[in-house]
Amino acid sequence: MQTIIISGHLAADCETFQSKGDLEMVRFSVAVNSPKIGSEDSKPTYYTCRMKKNGSSELLKKGRHVSVTGELRASLNITEAKTHLNLDVWVYSLDISPGVKEN
């Protein structure tokens, strides 16, 4: 198991979906800014996070700051044209900061 801790802003509102086991789940993307060494420029890295839907899901709105602890899992998405490797974070713990980032 690979545990990861990330902290950043939600890139979009969360999405609700049904798992194969018929559980109601939530998917959201966290943008984490990592400055480049020797440069003032930074580009965000986006992490797709998944968790069981609960009462906090309604607070997962674009721009809100969150801290996530979870398991890093890899999966393959194979189509006729391409093969994609997905790295997702399966959430164990979620901390949601009050307020939303102003643009």
N, CA, C and O atoms as a Tinker XYZ file with bonds, in Angstrom:
   412  protein
     1  N      0.845000   -1.175000    0.000000    73     2
     2  CA     0.000000    0.000000    0.000000    64     1     3
     3  C      0.890000    1.238000    0.000000    63     2     4     5
     4  O      1.908000    1.293000    0.690000    81     3
     5  N      0.481000    2.233000   -0.793000    73     3     6
     6  CA     1.195000    3.506000   -0.844000    64     5     7
     7  C      0.266000    4.598000   -0.323000    63     6     8     9
     8  O     -0.755000    4.900000   -0.941000    81     7
     9  N      0.625000    5.184000    0.810000    73     7    10
    10  CA    -0.168000    6.263000    1.389000    64     9    11
    11  C      0.378000    7.592000    0.895000    63    10    12    13
    12  O      1.590000    7.802000    0.844000    81    11
    13  N     -0.541000    8.493000    0.531000    73    11    14
    14  CA    -0.156000    9.804000    0.024000    64    13    15
    15  C     -0.955000   10.860000    0.780000    63    14    16    17
    16  O     -2.116000   10.647000    1.127000    81    15
    17  N     -0.320000   11.997000    1.028000    73    15    18
    18  CA    -0.984000   13.152000    1.643000    64    17    19
    19  C     -0.843000   14.306000    0.662000    63    18    20    21
    20  O      0.268000   14.654000    0.262000    81    19
    21  N     -1.961000   14.896000    0.277000    73    19    22
    22  CA    -1.931000   16.042000   -0.633000    64    21    23
    23  C     -2.751000   17.178000   -0.044000    63    22    24    25
    24  O     -3.679000   16.955000    0.734000    81    23
    25  N     -2.396000   18.389000   -0.424000    73    23    26
    26  CA    -3.095000   19.578000    0.030000    64    25    27
    27  C     -3.175000   20.543000   -1.143000    63    26    28    29
    28  O     -2.155000   20.881000   -1.745000    81    27
    29  N     -4.375000   20.982000   -1.466000    73    27    30
    30  CA    -4.545000   21.888000   -2.592000    64    29    31
    31  C     -5.989000   22.344000   -2.711000    63    30    32    33
    32  O     -6.782000   22.189000   -1.783000    81    31
    33  N     -6.319000   22.909000   -3.871000    73    31    34
    34  CA    -7.664000   23.417000   -4.116000    64    33    35
    35  C     -8.411000   22.508000   -5.082000    63    34    36    37
    36  O     -7.816000   21.924000   -5.988000    81    35
    37  N     -9.724000   22.394000   -4.880000    73    35    38
    38  CA   -10.542000   21.584000   -5.774000    64    37    39
    39  C    -10.591000   22.232000   -7.149000    63    38    40    41
    40  O    -10.848000   23.430000   -7.268000    81    39
    41  N    -10.345000   21.441000   -8.188000    73    39    42
    42  CA   -10.325000   21.951000   -9.555000    64    41    43
    43  C    -11.737000   22.091000  -10.122000    63    42    44    45
    44  O    -11.943000   22.822000  -11.091000    81    43
    45  N    -12.701000   21.403000   -9.533000    73    43    46
    46  CA   -14.098000   21.461000   -9.974000    64    45    47
    47  C    -14.972000   20.937000   -8.833000    63    46    48    49
    48  O    -14.467000   20.380000   -7.859000    81    47
    49  N    -16.287000   21.123000   -8.964000    73    47    50
    50  CA   -17.209000   20.532000   -8.003000    64    49    51
    51  C    -17.101000   19.012000   -8.094000    63    50    52    53
    52  O    -16.730000   18.472000   -9.136000    81    51
    53  N    -17.424000   18.331000   -7.009000    73    51    54
    54  CA   -17.337000   16.873000   -7.006000    64    53    55
    55  C    -18.441000   16.263000   -7.869000    63    54    56    57
    56  O    -19.460000   16.898000   -8.143000    81    55
    57  N    -18.213000   15.017000   -8.290000    73    55    58
    58  CA   -19.181000   14.260000   -9.063000    64    57    59
    59  C    -19.593000   13.039000   -8.261000    63    58    60    61
    60  O    -18.755000   12.425000   -7.601000    81    59
    61  N    -20.853000   12.680000   -8.305000    73    59    62
    62  CA   -21.352000   11.483000   -7.634000    64    61    63
    63  C    -21.542000   10.387000   -8.673000    63    62    64    65
    64  O    -21.995000   10.653000   -9.787000    81    63
    65  N    -21.191000    9.134000   -8.306000    73    63    66
    66  CA   -21.367000    8.014000   -9.227000    64    65    67
    67  C    -21.601000    6.732000   -8.431000    63    66    68    69
    68  O    -21.329000    6.681000   -7.232000    81    67
    69  N    -22.109000    5.693000   -9.108000    73    67    70
    70  CA   -22.327000    4.386000   -8.495000    64    69    71
    71  C    -21.110000    3.517000   -8.767000    63    70    72    73
    72  O    -20.626000    3.454000   -9.897000    81    71
    73  N    -20.621000    2.853000   -7.744000    73    71    74
    74  CA   -19.506000    1.909000   -7.921000    64    73    75
    75  C    -20.059000    0.596000   -8.469000    63    74    76    77
    76  O    -21.272000    0.390000   -8.519000    81    75
    77  N    -19.152000   -0.285000   -8.877000    73    75    78
    78  CA   -19.568000   -1.602000   -9.366000    64    77    79
    79  C    -20.267000   -2.392000   -8.271000    63    78    80    81
    80  O    -21.117000   -3.235000   -8.559000    81    79
    81  N    -19.913000   -2.124000   -7.012000    73    79    82
    82  CA   -20.550000   -2.783000   -5.875000    64    81    83
    83  C    -21.820000   -2.092000   -5.433000    63    82    84    85
    84  O    -22.355000   -2.400000   -4.368000    81    83
    85  N    -22.321000   -1.143000   -6.251000    73    83    86
    86  CA   -23.564000   -0.410000   -6.007000    64    85    87
    87  C    -23.484000    0.550000   -4.817000    63    86    88    89
    88  O    -24.501000    0.866000   -4.200000    81    87
    89  N    -22.255000    1.018000   -4.494000    73    87    90
    90  CA   -22.087000    2.044000   -3.461000    64    89    91
    91  C    -22.138000    3.415000   -4.109000    63    90    92    93
    92  O    -21.691000    3.590000   -5.243000    81    91
    93  N    -22.679000    4.381000   -3.395000    73    91    94
    94  CA   -22.668000    5.755000   -3.891000    64    93    95
    95  C    -21.312000    6.376000   -3.544000    63    94    96    97
    96  O    -20.931000    6.447000   -2.376000    81    95
    97  N    -20.595000    6.820000   -4.569000    73    95    98
    98  CA   -19.232000    7.324000   -4.426000    64    97    99
    99  C    -19.149000    8.764000   -4.907000    63    98   100   101
   100  O    -20.034000    9.254000   -5.608000    81    99
   101  N    -18.054000    9.440000   -4.511000    73    99   102
   102  CA   -17.773000   10.808000   -4.932000    64   101   103
   103  C    -16.381000   10.833000   -5.549000    63   102   104   105
   104  O    -15.452000   10.204000   -5.044000    81   103
   105  N    -16.253000   11.575000   -6.656000    73   103   106
   106  CA   -14.966000   11.754000   -7.329000    64   105   107
   107  C    -14.702000   13.256000   -7.416000    63   106   108   109
   108  O    -15.590000   14.030000   -7.773000    81   107
   109  N    -13.474000   13.661000   -7.087000    73   107   110
   110  CA   -13.106000   15.076000   -7.193000    64   109   111
   111  C    -11.628000   15.184000   -7.530000    63   110   112   113
   112  O    -10.857000   14.252000   -7.302000    81   111
   113  N    -11.245000   16.325000   -8.072000    73   111   114
   114  CA    -9.865000   16.546000   -8.501000    64   113   115
   115  C     -9.248000   17.656000   -7.653000    63   114   116   117
   116  O     -9.844000   18.716000   -7.462000    81   115
   117  N     -8.034000   17.390000   -7.145000    73   115   118
   118  CA    -7.316000   18.365000   -6.318000    64   117   119
   119  C     -6.097000   18.866000   -7.102000    63   118   120   121
   120  O     -5.287000   18.070000   -7.577000    81   119
   121  N     -5.978000   20.185000   -7.231000    73   119   122
   122  CA    -4.825000   20.805000   -7.895000    64   121   123
   123  C     -3.799000   21.182000   -6.834000    63   122   124   125
   124  O     -4.093000   21.936000   -5.906000    81   123
   125  N     -2.584000   20.644000   -6.986000    73   123   126
   126  CA    -1.500000   20.901000   -6.036000    64   125   127
   127  C     -0.390000   21.631000   -6.774000    63   126   128   129
   128  O      0.159000   21.109000   -7.745000    81   127
   129  N     -0.052000   22.849000   -6.318000    73   127   130
   130  CA     1.034000   23.612000   -6.943000    64   129   131
   131  C      2.373000   23.171000   -6.375000    63   130   132   133
   132  O      2.577000   23.133000   -5.162000    81   131
   133  N      3.273000   22.841000   -7.283000    73   131   134
   134  CA     4.627000   22.430000   -6.911000    64   133   135
   135  C      5.608000   23.289000   -7.689000    63   134   136   137
   136  O      5.747000   23.117000   -8.900000    81   135
   137  N      6.292000   24.211000   -7.020000    73   135   138
   138  CA     7.235000   25.065000   -7.752000    64   137   139
   139  C      8.385000   24.255000   -8.330000    63   138   140   141
   140  O      8.855000   23.291000   -7.726000    81   139
   141  N      8.830000   24.667000   -9.516000    73   139   142
   142  CA     9.990000   24.024000  -10.131000    64   141   143
   143  C     11.249000   24.531000   -9.454000    63   142   144   145
   144  O     11.333000   25.704000   -9.091000    81   143
   145  N     12.225000   23.659000   -9.284000    73   143   146
   146  CA    13.492000   24.043000   -8.668000    64   145   147
   147  C     14.204000   25.031000   -9.586000    63   146   148   149
   148  O     14.365000   24.769000  -10.778000    81   147
   149  N     14.624000   26.156000   -9.038000    73   147   150
   150  CA    15.340000   27.170000   -9.805000    64   149   151
   151  C     14.445000   28.040000  -10.661000    63   150   152   153
   152  O     14.940000   28.773000  -11.518000    81   151
   153  N     13.127000   27.978000  -10.450000    73   151   154
   154  CA    12.203000   28.774000  -11.248000    64   153   155
   155  C     11.067000   29.262000  -10.366000    63   154   156   157
   156  O     10.693000   28.613000   -9.390000    81   155
   157  N     10.530000   30.413000  -10.728000    73   155   158
   158  CA     9.383000   30.933000   -9.987000    64   157   159
   159  C      8.070000   30.422000  -10.560000    63   158   160   161
   160  O      7.013000   30.586000   -9.951000    81   159
   161  N      8.143000   29.796000  -11.746000    73   159   162
   162  CA     6.944000   29.248000  -12.371000    64   161   163
   163  C      6.520000   27.978000  -11.652000    63   162   164   165
   164  O      7.353000   27.236000  -11.133000    81   163
   165  N      5.229000   27.739000  -11.627000    73   163   166
   166  CA     4.732000   26.481000  -11.082000    64   165   167
   167  C      3.526000   26.053000  -11.896000    63   166   168   169
   168  O      2.725000   26.883000  -12.326000    81   167
   169  N      3.404000   24.767000  -12.101000    73   167   170
   170  CA     2.251000   24.196000  -12.779000    64   169   171
   171  C      1.612000   23.213000  -11.815000    63   170   172   173
   172  O      2.310000   22.452000  -11.145000    81   171
   173  N      0.293000   23.226000  -11.743000    73   171   174
   174  CA    -0.348000   22.305000  -10.804000    64   173   175
   175  C     -0.293000   20.856000  -11.280000    63   174   176   177
   176  O     -0.298000   20.576000  -12.479000    81   175
   177  N     -0.242000   19.959000  -10.327000    73   175   178
   178  CA    -0.432000   18.539000  -10.577000    64   177   179
   179  C     -1.831000   18.216000  -10.088000    63   178   180   181
   180  O     -2.218000   18.611000   -8.989000    81   179
   181  N     -2.588000   17.499000  -10.902000    73   179   182
   182  CA    -3.974000   17.178000  -10.565000    64   181   183
   183  C     -4.072000   15.731000  -10.092000    63   182   184   185
   184  O     -3.566000   14.817000  -10.743000    81   183
   185  N     -4.727000   15.539000   -8.954000    73   183   186
   186  CA    -4.944000   14.218000   -8.384000    64   185   187
   187  C     -6.447000   13.940000   -8.374000    63   186   188   189
   188  O     -7.226000   14.741000   -7.857000    81   187
   189  N     -6.850000   12.814000   -8.941000    73   187   190
   190  CA    -8.245000   12.392000   -8.896000    64   189   191
   191  C     -8.447000   11.597000   -7.618000    63   190   192   193
   192  O     -7.743000   10.620000   -7.366000    81   191
   193  N     -9.408000   12.020000   -6.816000    73   191   194
   194  CA    -9.678000   11.393000   -5.524000    64   193   195
   195  C    -11.064000   10.760000   -5.549000    63   194   196   197
   196  O    -11.989000   11.277000   -6.175000    81   195
   197  N    -11.189000    9.630000   -4.857000    73   195   198
   198  CA   -12.463000    8.919000   -4.769000    64   197   199
   199  C    -12.725000    8.546000   -3.311000    63   198   200   201
   200  O    -11.808000    8.215000   -2.559000    81   199
   201  N    -14.014000    8.610000   -2.934000    73   199   202
   202  CA   -14.395000    8.203000   -1.585000    64   201   203
   203  C    -15.878000    7.883000   -1.555000    63   202   204   205
   204  O    -16.620000    8.257000   -2.463000    81   203
   205  N    -16.313000    7.184000   -0.499000    73   203   206
   206  CA   -17.738000    6.926000   -0.309000    64   205   207
   207  C    -18.430000    8.256000   -0.042000    63   206   208   209
   208  O    -17.896000    9.119000    0.655000    81   207
   209  N    -19.618000    8.409000   -0.601000    73   207   210
   210  CA   -20.373000    9.646000   -0.389000    64   209   211
   211  C    -20.797000    9.737000    1.070000    63   210   212   213
   212  O    -21.245000    8.760000    1.670000    81   211
   213  N    -20.639000   10.956000    1.633000    73   211   214
   214  CA   -21.075000   11.209000    3.005000    64   213   215
   215  C    -21.568000   12.648000    3.098000    63   214   216   217
   216  O    -21.666000   13.328000    2.076000    81   215
   217  N    -21.871000   13.117000    4.275000    73   215   218
   218  CA   -22.419000   14.461000    4.456000    64   217   219
   219  C    -21.483000   15.577000    4.029000    63   218   220   221
   220  O    -21.943000   16.667000    3.689000    81   219
   221  N    -20.179000   15.332000    4.040000    73   219   222
   222  CA   -19.227000   16.383000    3.663000    64   221   223
   223  C    -19.141000   16.580000    2.159000    63   222   224   225
   224  O    -18.556000   17.560000    1.697000    81   223
   225  N    -19.715000   15.663000    1.389000    73   223   226
   226  CA   -19.627000   15.742000   -0.067000    64   225   227
   227  C    -20.211000   17.045000   -0.609000    63   226   228   229
   228  O    -19.737000   17.562000   -1.621000    81   227
   229  N    -21.230000   17.575000    0.053000    73   227   230
   230  CA   -21.877000   18.815000   -0.400000    64   229   231
   231  C    -20.947000   20.023000   -0.292000    63   230   232   233
   232  O    -21.186000   21.040000   -0.943000    81   231
   233  N    -19.900000   19.929000    0.514000    73   231   234
   234  CA   -18.951000   21.031000    0.693000    64   233   235
   235  C    -17.832000   21.022000   -0.346000    63   234   236   237
   236  O    -17.035000   21.958000   -0.401000    81   235
   237  N    -17.764000   19.980000   -1.165000    73   235   238
   238  CA   -16.669000   19.840000   -2.131000    64   237   239
   239  C    -16.976000   20.640000   -3.395000    63   238   240   241
   240  O    -17.424000   20.091000   -4.402000    81   239
   241  N    -16.728000   21.939000   -3.323000    73   239   242
   242  CA   -16.997000   22.872000   -4.417000    64   241   243
   243  C    -15.690000   23.432000   -4.964000    63   242   244   245
   244  O    -14.706000   23.563000   -4.236000    81   243
   245  N    -15.691000   23.759000   -6.241000    73   243   246
   246  CA   -14.510000   24.293000   -6.919000    64   245   247
   247  C    -13.888000   25.434000   -6.113000    63   246   248   249
   248  O    -14.586000   26.334000   -5.647000    81   247
   249  N    -12.557000   25.380000   -5.956000    73   247   250
   250  CA   -11.822000   26.442000   -5.275000    64   249   251
   251  C    -11.589000   26.209000   -3.792000    63   250   252   253
   252  O    -10.720000   26.846000   -3.197000    81   251
   253  N    -12.350000   25.308000   -3.187000    73   251   254
   254  CA   -12.201000   25.058000   -1.748000    64   253   255
   255  C    -10.883000   24.326000   -1.478000    63   254   256   257
   256  O    -10.495000   23.431000   -2.229000    81   255
   257  N    -10.207000   24.713000   -0.409000    73   255   258
   258  CA    -8.944000   24.075000   -0.032000    64   257   259
   259  C     -9.234000   22.813000    0.758000    63   258   260   261
   260  O    -10.049000   22.819000    1.681000    81   259
   261  N     -8.559000   21.726000    0.388000    73   259   262
   262  CA    -8.717000   20.450000    1.088000    64   261   263
   263  C     -7.344000   19.821000    1.338000    63   262   264   265
   264  O     -6.372000   20.109000    0.641000    81   263
   265  N     -7.295000   18.968000    2.337000    73   263   266
   266  CA    -6.136000   18.111000    2.593000    64   265   267
   267  C     -6.653000   16.684000    2.606000    63   266   268   269
   268  O     -7.639000   16.374000    3.275000    81   267
   269  N     -5.979000   15.821000    1.860000    73   267   270
   270  CA    -6.438000   14.447000    1.660000    64   269   271
   271  C     -5.333000   13.477000    2.053000    63   270   272   273
   272  O     -4.171000   13.668000    1.695000    81   271
   273  N     -5.699000   12.442000    2.786000    73   271   274
   274  CA    -4.816000   11.308000    3.044000    64   273   275
   275  C     -5.504000   10.091000    2.454000    63   274   276   277
   276  O     -6.691000    9.861000    2.686000    81   275
   277  N     -4.748000    9.308000    1.684000    73   275   278
   278  CA    -5.365000    8.138000    1.082000    64   277   279
   279  C     -4.353000    7.196000    0.472000    63   278   280   281
   280  O     -3.141000    7.386000    0.578000    81   279
   281  N     -4.888000    6.174000   -0.168000    73   279   282
   282  CA    -4.069000    5.157000   -0.816000    64   281   283
   283  C     -3.952000    5.479000   -2.296000    63   282   284   285
   284  O     -4.954000    5.730000   -2.965000    81   283
   285  N     -2.725000    5.471000   -2.805000    73   283   286
   286  CA    -2.471000    5.714000   -4.216000    64   285   287
   287  C     -2.661000    4.398000   -4.960000    63   286   288   289
   288  O     -1.981000    3.413000   -4.672000    81   287
   289  N     -3.603000    4.384000   -5.936000    73   287   290
   290  CA    -3.888000    3.170000   -6.699000    64   289   291
   291  C     -3.764000    3.452000   -8.192000    63   290   292   293
   292  O     -4.161000    4.512000   -8.675000    81   291
   293  N     -3.213000    2.497000   -8.899000    73   291   294
   294  CA    -3.055000    2.616000  -10.349000    64   293   295
   295  C     -4.090000    1.741000  -11.050000    63   294   296   297
   296  O     -4.445000    0.666000  -10.567000    81   295
   297  N     -4.572000    2.229000  -12.212000    73   295   298
   298  CA    -5.471000    1.432000  -13.039000    64   297   299
   299  C     -5.195000    1.747000  -14.500000    63   298   300   301
   300  O     -4.712000    2.828000  -14.837000    81   299
   301  N     -5.509000    0.790000  -15.357000    73   299   302
   302  CA    -5.332000    0.977000  -16.796000    64   301   303
   303  C     -6.681000    1.185000  -17.455000    63   302   304   305
   304  O     -7.658000    0.514000  -17.123000    81   303
   305  N     -6.727000    2.134000  -18.404000    73   303   306
   306  CA    -7.908000    2.384000  -19.214000    64   305   307
   307  C     -7.488000    2.120000  -20.656000    63   306   308   309
   308  O     -6.774000    2.925000  -21.255000    81   307
   309  N     -7.925000    1.004000  -21.206000    73   307   310
   310  CA    -7.491000    0.593000  -22.537000    64   309   311
   311  C     -8.639000    0.772000  -23.525000    63   310   312   313
   312  O     -9.732000    0.237000  -23.335000    81   311
   313  N     -8.370000    1.537000  -24.586000    73   311   314
   314  CA    -9.316000    1.691000  -25.687000    64   313   315
   315  C     -8.612000    1.253000  -26.966000    63   314   316   317
   316  O     -7.434000    0.895000  -26.938000    81   315
   317  N     -9.325000    1.282000  -28.080000    73   315   318
   318  CA    -8.707000    0.899000  -29.345000    64   317   319
   319  C     -7.575000    1.846000  -29.725000    63   318   320   321
   320  O     -6.573000    1.421000  -30.299000    81   319
   321  N     -7.730000    3.114000  -29.408000    73   319   322
   322  CA    -6.751000    4.119000  -29.827000    64   321   323
   323  C     -5.597000    4.298000  -28.845000    63   322   324   325
   324  O     -4.460000    4.518000  -29.263000    81   323
   325  N     -5.876000    4.206000  -27.537000    73   323   326
   326  CA    -4.858000    4.547000  -26.552000    64   325   327
   327  C     -4.978000    3.687000  -25.293000    63   326   328   329
   328  O     -6.012000    3.077000  -25.022000    81   327
   329  N     -3.901000    3.665000  -24.553000    73   327   330
   330  CA    -3.888000    3.075000  -23.224000    64   329   331
   331  C     -3.468000    4.168000  -22.245000    63   330   332   333
   332  O     -2.436000    4.814000  -22.429000    81   331
   333  N     -4.280000    4.371000  -21.199000    73   331   334
   334  CA    -3.991000    5.404000  -20.205000    64   333   335
   335  C     -3.739000    4.754000  -18.852000    63   334   336   337
   336  O     -4.458000    3.845000  -18.438000    81   335
   337  N     -2.712000    5.232000  -18.177000    73   335   338
   338  CA    -2.459000    4.829000  -16.799000    64   337   339
   339  C     -3.052000    5.907000  -15.901000    63   338   340   341
   340  O     -2.690000    7.078000  -16.007000    81   339
   341  N     -3.958000    5.513000  -15.024000    73   339   342
   342  CA    -4.580000    6.453000  -14.089000    64   341   343
   343  C     -4.031000    6.207000  -12.689000    63   342   344   345
   344  O     -3.942000    5.065000  -12.240000    81   343
   345  N     -3.666000    7.284000  -12.007000    73   343   346
   346  CA    -3.270000    7.208000  -10.606000    64   345   347
   347  C     -4.328000    7.942000   -9.795000    63   346   348   349
   348  O     -4.475000    9.159000   -9.913000    81   347
   349  N     -5.052000    7.216000   -8.984000    73   347   350
   350  CA    -6.123000    7.781000   -8.181000    64   349   351
   351  C     -5.793000    7.664000   -6.706000    63   350   352   353
   352  O     -5.046000    6.780000   -6.289000    81   351
   353  N     -6.358000    8.562000   -5.928000    73   351   354
   354  CA    -6.218000    8.530000   -4.477000    64   353   355
   355  C     -7.550000    8.064000   -3.891000    63   354   356   357
   356  O     -8.576000    8.720000   -4.073000    81   355
   357  N     -7.533000    6.939000   -3.192000    73   355   358
   358  CA    -8.711000    6.439000   -2.490000    64   357   359
   359  C     -8.641000    6.999000   -1.069000    63   358   360   361
   360  O     -7.772000    6.624000   -0.281000    81   359
   361  N     -9.562000    7.892000   -0.761000    73   359   362
   362  CA    -9.502000    8.749000    0.423000    64   361   363
   363  C     -9.791000    7.983000    1.712000    63   362   364   365
   364  O    -10.794000    7.279000    1.828000    81   363
   365  N     -8.874000    8.140000    2.686000    73   363   366
   366  CA    -9.074000    7.647000    4.060000    64   365   367
   367  C     -9.552000    8.782000    4.955000    63   366   368   369
   368  O    -10.437000    8.608000    5.793000    81   367
   369  N     -8.941000    9.955000    4.755000    73   367   370
   370  CA    -9.208000   11.105000    5.609000    64   369   371
   371  C     -9.279000   12.359000    4.748000    63   370   372   373
   372  O     -8.456000   12.552000    3.853000    81   371
   373  N    -10.262000   13.208000    5.018000    73   371   374
   374  CA   -10.464000   14.438000    4.257000    64   373   375
   375  C    -10.674000   15.596000    5.222000    63   374   376   377
   376  O    -11.574000   15.554000    6.061000    81   375
   377  N     -9.840000   16.633000    5.104000    73   375   378
   378  CA   -10.013000   17.866000    5.872000    64   377   379
   379  C    -10.412000   18.962000    4.891000    63   378   380   381
   380  O     -9.735000   19.190000    3.889000    81   379
   381  N    -11.515000   19.634000    5.191000    73   379   382
   382  CA   -12.033000   20.680000    4.316000    64   381   383
   383  C    -11.881000   22.015000    5.019000    63   382   384   385
   384  O    -12.389000   22.202000    6.125000    81   383
   385  N    -11.175000   22.953000    4.375000    73   383   386
   386  CA   -10.997000   24.283000    4.951000    64   385   387
   387  C    -12.252000   25.109000    4.706000    63   386   388   389
   388  O    -12.926000   24.927000    3.693000    81   387
   389  N    -12.571000   26.018000    5.627000    73   387   390
   390  CA   -13.742000   26.869000    5.416000    64   389   391
   391  C    -13.474000   27.865000    4.298000    63   390   392   393
   392  O    -12.341000   28.295000    4.080000    81   391
   393  N    -14.532000   28.217000    3.604000    73   391   394
   394  CA   -14.420000   29.220000    2.541000    64   393   395
   395  C    -13.899000   28.654000    1.243000    63   394   396   397
   396  O    -13.447000   27.511000    1.175000    81   395
   397  N    -13.971000   29.486000    0.204000    73   395   398
   398  CA   -13.541000   29.118000   -1.133000    64   397   399
   399  C    -12.518000   30.122000   -1.601000    63   398   400   401
   400  O    -12.637000   31.313000   -1.314000    81   399
   401  N    -11.506000   29.654000   -2.325000    73   399   402
   402  CA   -10.445000   30.512000   -2.860000    64   401   403
   403  C    -11.042000   31.551000   -3.812000    63   402   404   405
   404  O    -11.825000   31.212000   -4.700000    81   403
   405  N    -10.672000   32.796000   -3.623000    73   403   406
   406  CA   -11.108000   33.872000   -4.502000    64   405   407
   407  C    -10.195000   33.930000   -5.716000    63   406   408   409
   408  O     -8.977000   33.816000   -5.581000    81   407
   409  N    -10.777000   34.108000   -6.919000    73   407   410
   410  CA    -9.976000   34.206000   -8.144000    64   409   411
   411  C     -9.545000   35.625000   -8.394000    63   410   412
   412  O     -8.863000   35.898000   -9.381000    81   411
